[in-house]
C-alpha cells in the first residue's frame, strides 16, 4: 500500500508574529492568512525490508535506519525523523518497514510556512496509514508540539493551522496553546481581484527564521516597549485586513500591508535589510501600494499589492533584482490524505 498526503503553503496577509509565545500568551494574537496552490507532500510506502527510509526528494537527501531504532535528530531530515519518533512514542513501534518520502513546492526558509506545512503533511500520511483518531485541531496542535517541544524549533502557530484548515482564515491565539480558527466567507469576486493584484515574489534568498523569532521572543520577555507596541499594531492590522476583505474594500489592502511592514520592522533586528528595502521601494515606485515580507523576514518571499493593472510594471521591476515572480492561486482546502 501507498499512503499519500498534501497540505497547502500559506501567504500571511496581516498580524504576522503575534502568534509567537510569549506575546500571544500575554496579550493574545491575531493573524489573517490564506493558503495557496503550492504544497508540501508526503508519501509512505510499505517495503519488505525491516528498515525505515526517510527521503527528501526535493533536497536529494536520504537516510536508512533499522525499524526498531529511535531516529537521531542530527540536523539532517529532522522534521521527518521527529514525526516518526513521536508517532512511535505515542502509538507503538512500527511492525513493518516503510519509506517516507517528502517534497515541498518552495524552499525551506522562504517564508511560506514550509517546515510546519511539511510536518502537517507527514502527520497526515501517518493518520491515513494508521487510521489515527485525530481531528483537525488535534493534527495542527500535534505538529506544533513536535516542532516546538520535541525538536525545539522556534516559531509561531499559524502555519500548522493554515496547512490543516486551508482557505482564508482569521486566527486567534491565546495562552495555554488555545487557538481559534475563524474561516472567512469572502465573496468570490473579491478573492479573484485579490489574486489578480497580489504579486508573490521570491527574493532567491532563504533565511533562518528561528534566529529572528528568538530575538522577537527575547524582546517580549525583556519588556521592550517598541517591539511589543509593534506587535499590538500588527494585531490591529489583522482586524483591519479582515474587514477590508469581507467588505470588499480592496483599495485599502495596499495601505494596510504598508502599515504592517512599517510596524514589523520594529519587532526585531534583521527582519528587513538594505536589499529588501531596495526591492520594496522599487516596487512602490512601479505602482505597488504596499507589501510585506512573508514569514519571519530577512529574505524569502515578499508580496506586493498592485491595483488596476500595475502588477505588470511591478513584476518587470522586481525581475531586475534577480528573483522570481511566482504564479499561484488561492485554495480552499487544507490537508488532504488518500491511499492507493
N, C-alpha and C positions, 0 to 999 in steps of 0.2 A: 504493500500500500504506500501511497504518497499523500502526504498531508501538506496543504499549502495555506498561505495567508498573505494578505496585503493590507497595508494601512497607509493613509494619506499623510503627506507632509503638510505644513500649515504656513500661512502668512500671518504674522502678528500685526494687527492694524492699530491697536491702541492699548495702553496700560502695561506694556512690557516691563518686567522687573518687579511688579508689585505682587507677583505670585511666589516670590522667594522669601524664605524664612531668614531672619526673624521679622521682617517687615509685615508680612501678611498675618503672622501670629499676633502681633501687637496692634495693628491698625486695620487689618482686613485689606485684601487686594481685589482688584477687578481688571479683567483683560477682555478684549474683543479680538477674536481671531477667525480665520476662515481657511478651510482645507482646500488644497489644490490638486491638480492632476499629475503630481509627482508622488511617488510612493516608496515605501520600504517593503520588501518581500522576504518571506521565509518559507523554506521547504524542508520537511522531514521525510527522509526516505529510509525505509527499513532495509537493513542489509543482513547477510548471513554470518558475517564475522562478529565476534564478541568485542566490538570496538565502538567508540564514539568518535566520529569525524566531524570537525567543525570547519566550515569553509566560508570565507567572504569572497564571493565571486568577483565583485567589483574591485576589490583590493588585491586579488590574487594571493590571498593568504589562506593557509590550511594547516591544521594540526590534528593528530590522531592520538587517542588515549584508550586504555583498557576500559571496558564497560563499567567496572566497579569503582573506578577512580573518582576522587574529587578533583575536578579540573583546576589547575593552577591559575591564579589571577596574576599575570606577569606582564601586562602591557600589550599583549597580542590577543586579539579576538576576545577581550574580556567581557564585552556585552553578551556575546553568545554563551560563553562559559559561565558567566554569572547567572543567567537564567537557568541553564541546565543544572547547576549546583543547587539553586533554590528549589527547583521542581523536585529533584531527588530528595532534598531535605524534607519537604512538605508532603510529598506523595509517594515516597519509596523509591528504591533503586530500580533502574531500568533492567528488564529481563532480556531484551533483545537489542542487538546493535543497531545503530542508525547513523545516518549522515544528515547534519543540519547545515543547510546552505542558505546564504542571505545575499541580498543585493539591494542597493539604495540608488534612487534616481538622481541624487545630489551628493556632493562630497561631504564628509564629516567636517564639522566646524563652519558650515556655510550659513547658519542662522535660520534654518527652516525646521528645526527640531528633529534632525536626522537620527540622533542617538536614541532619544526617547521613543520615537516612532518605530525604530528598528526593534527595540525591546518589546513594545506592544505587539508587533508583528510576530516575533518569536514566541511570546506567550500565547498568542492566538493559535499558532500552529500546534503547540502542545495541548491547548484546550481542545482543539479539534481531534487530536490523536488520542488523548486520554479521557475525553468526554468529562472534563473537569466542571464542577458546578459553580461557575463564576459568571456573575453578571457584568454589565458594562462598567459600573463604578468599581467593582472588585478588580477587574483586569487593569484598569487605569491606575488604581492605587497600588496594586501588586507591582506594576512596572516602576512606579515612583519609589517604592520601598526597596526594590532590588538595586536601582541606580544610586539612590541617596544613602541608604543604610548598608546594604551588603557590599557594594562596590565603592562607597564613599566618594561619589562624584558630585561635585557642587552643581546646583541648578535649581530651577523652579518646578512648577507643577502643571503649567498649561499644556505642554507638548503631549504628555501622556493622555490627557483627556480629549484634546483635539483629535489625536490619532484614533481614539476609541469611538468617539461620537460622530465625527465628521460634520460638515456643513459650517454655517456661520453661528458662532456661539458667543454669548456674553457670560463669562465665567467669574464666579466669586470665590475667594479663598479666605479661610479663617483659621483660627488656632485649632490644634488637635487634628490637623490634616483634613479638616472639613472643607469639601468642595461642592459647589452648586453649579451645574451646567444648565444655562438657560438658552435653548435653541431659539434663534430669531427667525420669524416668518417675514422675510423681506420680499417685496414684490419682484417678480422675475425681471421686469424692465429695469429696475434699479440695479440688480445684480449684473445684468448684461452691460449696463453703462459703466459700472464699476470695473468690470473685467476689461472692457474696451479701453478705459482710461488709465488703468493702473499698470505701469511698466515694472517688470521684475528684471533686475539687472544683477548679474554675478560679477563681482569685482575681480574674480580669478585669484583671490587670496582667501585662505581659511585662517581661523584663529582658534586659540584655546579658550573657550568660553569660561571655563572654570576659574581661571585667574581673575577675569573681570568680575565674575559673580562673587568670588570670595572677598574682593575689595568692597563690593556693594554691601555684603553681609557685615563686614567689619565696620563700615560707616554707620550702619544702623545700630550695631552693638555699642559703638562709641558715641552715640547720640550726635552724629554730625548733622547739624541742622540743615545745611544747604542740600545735602543728599536726601534727607528724609522729606524735606519740603518738595523736592523734585518728584519723589515717588507719590506724594499726596496729589500733586498736579497731574501726574500720569494716570492716576486712578480716576480723576475727574475727566481726563481726556477720553478714557474708555466709555464713560457715560455720554459724553458729547458725540462720540463716534456712533454709539448705539442709536441715539436719537436721530442723527443725520441719515443713517441708513434706513431706519424704519419709516421716517417721514419723507424720504426721497430728496433730502437737501444735499444733493451730491456736489453742488458747487462749493460747499463748506468743507469737503473732505480734505482737500489740499491744505487748507489753512489749519485744520485740526492736526494733520500729520506734521506740519511745520512747527506748530506749537509743541507737540510731543518731542520732536527732535531737539528743540531748544532745551526742554526740561531734561531729557535723557543725558545730555552732555554733563549735567551736574551730578549724576548718580555716582559715577566712579571715573577714575582716570582711564585713558585708552579706549573708552567707548567710541570716541571719534579720534581722528588723526589728520595730519595735513593732507594725505591722499584722499581720504573720504570727504574732507571739506571742499577740496577742489572739484571733485565729482559732483557733490551736492550743489555747489554754486553754479557750475556749468549747466546742470540740468534745469535749474530755476531760470537762468538766463535764456535757455532754449524754449521755455514755455511751461515747465512744471510749476505747479502752485505749492507744492510741498512734497515731502518724502520722509523716509526714515531708514535706519539700518535695521535689518531683520535680525532678531535674536539678541544676544548679549552685546553685540557691537564689535568693533575692532577690525572688521572685514566681512567676508562672506557676501550675502545678498543684500541689496538695497531695493526699495520700492519708491516709485515716484508717481504722483497723481498728475495726469496730463489732460486737462479738459479739451473739449471740441476735438480737433484733430492734431493737437500739439504733440502727441506721442511720437509721431514720425520724426519730427525735428529733434525731439529729446533723444530718441533712440540713436539717431545719427551722431549726435554729440557724445553720448555715452560710449559708443563704439570706439571713439578716438582715444579712450583711456585704456584700451586693450582688454576689456572684459567682454562679457557675453550677455545679450538680451535673451532671456529665457521665455519661450512661449508656454502658456499654461491655460487651464480653465478652472473655475471654481467647481468643487464637487460637493455632493450632498451626503455621501456615505462615508462612514468610518471603517473600522476594522471589518474585513470580510475573510471568512475561512471556508475551506472546502477540502474534500478528499477524492482521490481517483484510484 
